[in-house]
Amino acid sequence: MSWAILVCAGLLEIVWAAALKASDGLARPLFGLVALVAMLASVGLLGLSMRTLPLGTAYVVWTGIGAVGAFAFGALAFGEAADPLRIAGAGLIVIGGILM
């Protein structure tokens, strides 16, 4: 169950990052509010998952899901660059998470 909670926490990392981008520097308050709520929920779920998962593993997986997911979402939804070096960097984050 802790792993499922951790994955949800990581997915919420993607939500808050995307909402923060969509808020246009917090000029669009609804998106800013979504980002804030997602941030709090993400950290809360991370804390729950750490009741049974090791700190290092949980943190690396949480940030990895958020980082790679935000990169992929940014490329798909916002048209941000997805050149080979950025894709390779995302791949290295995934590999690091697996090694942990």
Disulfide bonds with the S-S distance in Angstrom:
none
